[in-house]
Amino acid sequence: MTDVFQYTPGDSVLHRMNPVTKIFLTFCICMAAFLTDHLSVLIFLLFLDLMLGVIAGIPRKAFSIFRGLAKISLFLFALQALFVRRGNPVFWIITDEGLRTAGTVVLRLLVVCLPFALILAVTQVSDIANSMVQVLHVPYAYAFTLALTIRFIPLFMEEMSGIMEAQAARGIEFDTKNILKKFGLLLPLCAPLLISSMRQTGATATAARVRGFSLRTADSGYKKYGFGLVDLCAAVLSIALIAGAAWIR
Amino acid sequence: MIRIQSLTFRYEDSKVDALHDINLTIPDGSFLGIIGPAGAGKTTIAQCISGIIPHAVRGDFYGSVVIDGLDSADTPLTDLSRLVGTVFQDVERQIIFPVVEDELLYGLENFGVPREKIEERMTFALTHTGITSLRHRTISSLSGGQRQKVAIASLIALQPKILILDEPTGELDPGSSRKIFALLQELNRTYGITVVVIEQKIMLLCEFAKRLAVMDQGRIIREGSVREVLGNISRLEEIGVNCPRVARFSSLLGEQIRQEISVCVNVEEAEREARRVMG
């Protein structure tokens, strides 16, 4: 699971696409998901997300992320279905309106989260930061903060799993099937993880400073991020998605 | 030149000095090894030379560290970083980007190295650290030793005037450790880069360093050429420094025959001395 947010090298169309175009495509998918309430459109967008994973040459990773999100979605679905009181009763306290709302919320969650995870799988964080600075003229400090945040996700997950393995080796039942019990075991780990994260962040900030972080300008980047035909096609698709979602709405 | 005068440093919330009244001069082109037991203040002195103390670490700082005429307390950390490259003890915390190439590019881009020279610098650093094949690899796929080489390469690419390395071979096997020290020696001899290494593997320092400084409880208790420092082996062992067996051998030999024996720093010298004594 720790490699979910890590870059997967490759030479697919998505790998070669300008990072800014990828961000634009992702935002357009998100906007389309929020513009429509049609389950069929949301299912289409979800299918599109998964197809992006296939096009990027990382179908296994895409489905792995999907499976991870689906587990959370099931929980959200149950909550929504139980708490929405509008509509006609279908079973026990569950209504048809409740089921529809739950389906919409869950599909929207999947549609929105998947492309962000896929972007990280096909784009190096340095490229995201540098292209944001070069093309969008975002101040480097903000782009760097974003890049570092993304960079730290797998590191923290690694650290968390390391702590869990160490605890499990000393008899703590992290492999328990009882979710509540597992949650109870995880809670005490938050403090040491937070402290070590703060230390890590401080040390990395110092490492950045001693390598000239404050001297960085928009022109400092070695790599140049141009736009090609593939970016144009992606931009047209992105706009078409928003227009389509707004029209069907 | 690095000139440390009356340097005392105490970390915030600490009741004891991490460094106490340190006086040390490191001339240009030196290759200095710093040894000492755990908690002696080795990492703290490295951070003082690199400017991390007092700029990024809080505490009470007295005295001065002057690097090439720049007082570290008055000079911004970025300006000091142009002169001093630092390899941290924990390289995991030093590596910023998840791909080797990006890690090397980071400093080069920030310091405004001309585009046409960037490729040349990267090739030089990758070749000399022996990690050319790792250029496009992700950091997470590398071993501890390879990560250490990446951290060193990212600084070599910047071509600083002074290199400070805090236990740079901590996660390396003996062969790779020697290669790193041979590289440092080459940088020192060929390019005149001043090298300051904190290292526990004293045999490597004996072979490659020109001078040694011994630290204990925040003080420099001995400083001189490798032979001068190893001349008082009993004092070093007293404070917990693991001295080379050849140096211990020459010391014992001298005690046994009650003669002055020159300090041996490698096996060949020890053999020569033994043959000479035995006639």
Chai-1 contact restraints between the chains, C-beta under 6 A:
chainA,res_idxA,chainB,res_idxB,connection_type,confidence,min_distance_angstrom,max_distance_angstrom,comment,restraint_id
A,Q124,B,V99,contact,1.0,0.0,6.0,A-B,restraint_1
A,S126,B,F97,contact,1.0,0.0,6.0,A-B,restraint_2
A,S126,B,D102,contact,1.0,0.0,6.0,A-B,restraint_3
A,R151,B,P98,contact,1.0,0.0,6.0,A-B,restraint_4
A,Q200,B,R93,contact,1.0,0.0,6.0,A-B,restraint_5
A,A203,B,R93,contact,1.0,0.0,6.0,A-B,restraint_6
A,T204,B,R93,contact,1.0,0.0,6.0,A-B,restraint_7
A,T206,B,I52,contact,1.0,0.0,6.0,A-B,restraint_8
A,T206,B,A56,contact,1.0,0.0,6.0,A-B,restraint_9
A,A207,B,Q94,contact,1.0,0.0,6.0,A-B,restraint_10
A,A208,B,I96,contact,1.0,0.0,6.0,A-B,restraint_11
A,R209,B,L77,contact,1.0,0.0,6.0,A-B,restraint_12
A,V210,B,S81,contact,1.0,0.0,6.0,A-B,restraint_13
A,V210,B,T86,contact,1.0,0.0,6.0,A-B,restraint_14
A,R211,B,Y106,contact,1.0,0.0,6.0,A-B,restraint_15
A,R211,B,G107,contact,1.0,0.0,6.0,A-B,restraint_16
A,R211,B,N110,contact,1.0,0.0,6.0,A-B,restraint_17
A,G212,B,T78,contact,1.0,0.0,6.0,A-B,restraint_18
A,G212,B,N110,contact,1.0,0.0,6.0,A-B,restraint_19
A,G212,B,F111,contact,1.0,0.0,6.0,A-B,restraint_20
A,S214,B,T78,contact,1.0,0.0,6.0,A-B,restraint_21
A,L215,B,N110,contact,1.0,0.0,6.0,A-B,restraint_22
A,R216,B,N110,contact,1.0,0.0,6.0,A-B,restraint_23
A,S220,B,E109,contact,1.0,0.0,6.0,A-B,restraint_24
A,Y222,B,L105,contact,1.0,0.0,6.0,A-B,restraint_25
A,Y222,B,E109,contact,1.0,0.0,6.0,A-B,restraint_26
A,Y222,B,I118,contact,1.0,0.0,6.0,A-B,restraint_27
